[in-house]
Amino acid sequence: MLGALLERSRARTALDLFTGTTRVAQAFKATGAEVTAVDTTRYASTLAGCYIATDAETVDRRALQEAIDSLNRLPGRAGYVTETFCVQSRFFQPHNGERIDAVRDAIEADYGGSALEPVLVTSLLEAADRVDSTTGVQMAYVKQWAPRSFRPLELRVPELLPGPGHAVRGDACAVVGGLGEFDVAYLDPPYNQHRYEANYHIWETLVAWDAPTHYGVACKRTEIREGPRSAFNSRRTILDSLAQVVRDVRAAVVVLSYNDESWIGLDALVEMCAVHGHVEVLTFPSNRYVGARIGIHNPAGERVGTVGRLRNVEYVLVAGDRAQVRRMVAPWRGPTSAAQAAS
Ligand SMILES: C[S@@+](CC[C@H](N)C(=O)[O-])C[C@H]1O[C@@H](n2cnc3c(N)ncnc32)[C@H](O)[C@@H]1O
């Protein structure tokens, strides 16, 4: 839906300020826009280095395929991942942990600092993700090996997109003013205390490749417990930080994603977006995150407690010139999307 929304804006330049998986940034890039993708996490910046900053047309496809093939042929060699995520915890089966260790060492030795590095590390993150023993996030592993964890690790060539783009690792509050001007800016900030660097701590370590000290059953990086927290993960600071970022982003149209179970109410979101002009709000019912659906479990994997509601409402606020905003949201206005004009 967001790709279609951007396409309707006819934007030539787009900013994805909390890019995460880069899923939305990729949809923007696929429309032909030059995209800048920003996030604080290492893994998001690597994914953006691969899918957003790498221009498929300038990549030597043969060299890339050969690199992936040779990494796939490497025998396993036990190292940090095997010890930490196969012995001290059970995120991967040892046969795959050893291959992850060998592949990541080889990328570091043979491609460190090269243009292919983010592409190859992305290929490894995705390959590891396909054989992990979790329910999706890396806060915990499942009690019995997940069926997919038995499969052998296999790297694939990422589906690169043509055209230029930019990957920025940084705090949105600090970098937003210096990013330049955009036709459209998309903001999808965290909406509660759950921290993405903790949810995807194995990806952080596979990117940093720094053998960090760790804590807890999930062997999370010590820096996650001790390091600074995002202002968007705190009820106390999120309102002012989001208002500042929305105010300082330089874009003809600002699109803000949020939902109805977060710390900021819809009225406050509309008010902050109004600095960019006319605001329209689209609302979409949606399934809640996977943890809510699976339920609450104790460390032994037994179900405890009760699960709250399984559906929430996603908001997409679109702010800017009235005629342009109305043109962008037109397909979603109507009885099913319950769109409302907020000014
Ligand atoms: C709701 S997720 C975005 C999901 C993304 N739209 C996607 O499709 O994957 C929020 C993202 O904001 C990032 N983040 C948290 N605090 C940040 C900050 N201060 N500056 C920039 N990014 C931040 C998190 O790392 C996370 O990737």
The ligand as a Tripos MOL2 file, in Angstrom:
@<TRIPOS>MOLECULE
LIG
   27    29     1     0     0
SMALL
NO_CHARGES

@<TRIPOS>ATOM
      1 C1          8.7310    0.3140   13.3650 C.3       1 LIG1
      2 S1         10.4020   -0.0140   12.9120 S.3       1 LIG1
      3 C2         10.4570    0.4100   11.2130 C.3       1 LIG1
      4 C3         10.0590   -0.7350   10.3390 C.3       1 LIG1
      5 C4         10.3060   -0.4770    8.8780 C.3       1 LIG1
      6 N1          9.3530    0.4660    8.3310 N.3       1 LIG1
      7 C5         10.2470   -1.7880    8.1060 C.2       1 LIG1
      8 O1          9.5050   -1.8610    7.1310 O.co2     1 LIG1
      9 O2         10.9550   -2.7180    8.4650 O.co2     1 LIG1
     10 C6         11.2810    1.2930   13.6880 C.3       1 LIG1
     11 C7         12.7520    1.4040   13.2910 C.3       1 LIG1
     12 O3         13.2800    2.6010   13.8880 O.3       1 LIG1
     13 C8         14.6310    2.3570   14.2310 C.3       1 LIG1
     14 N2         14.9930    3.3900   15.2260 N.ar      1 LIG1
     15 C9         14.7530    3.4070   16.5610 C.ar      1 LIG1
     16 N3         15.1720    4.5710   17.0910 N.ar      1 LIG1
     17 C10        15.6920    5.2990   16.0670 C.ar      1 LIG1
     18 C11        16.2620    6.5950   15.9770 C.ar      1 LIG1
     19 N4         16.3950    7.3650   17.0590 N.pl3     1 LIG1
     20 N5         16.6860    7.0280   14.7670 N.ar      1 LIG1
     21 C12        16.5640    6.2430   13.6610 C.ar      1 LIG1
     22 N6         16.0310    5.0050   13.6950 N.ar      1 LIG1
     23 C13        15.5820    4.5450   14.8660 C.ar      1 LIG1
     24 C14        14.6300    0.9400   14.7420 C.3       1 LIG1
     25 O4         15.9270    0.3830   14.6800 O.3       1 LIG1
     26 C15        13.6400    0.2700   13.7860 C.3       1 LIG1
     27 O5         14.3090   -0.2930   12.6780 O.3       1 LIG1
@<TRIPOS>BOND
     1     1     2 1
     2     2     3 1
     3     2    10 1
     4     3     4 1
     5     4     5 1
     6     5     6 1
     7     5     7 1
     8     7     8 2
     9     7     9 1
    10    10    11 1
    11    11    12 1
    12    11    26 1
    13    12    13 1
    14    13    14 1
    15    13    24 1
    16    14    15 ar
    17    14    23 ar
    18    15    16 ar
    19    16    17 ar
    20    17    18 ar
    21    17    23 ar
    22    18    19 1
    23    18    20 ar
    24    20    21 ar
    25    21    22 ar
    26    22    23 ar
    27    24    25 1
    28    24    26 1
    29    26    27 1
@<TRIPOS>SUBSTRUCTURE
     1 LIG1         1 GROUP 0 **** ****
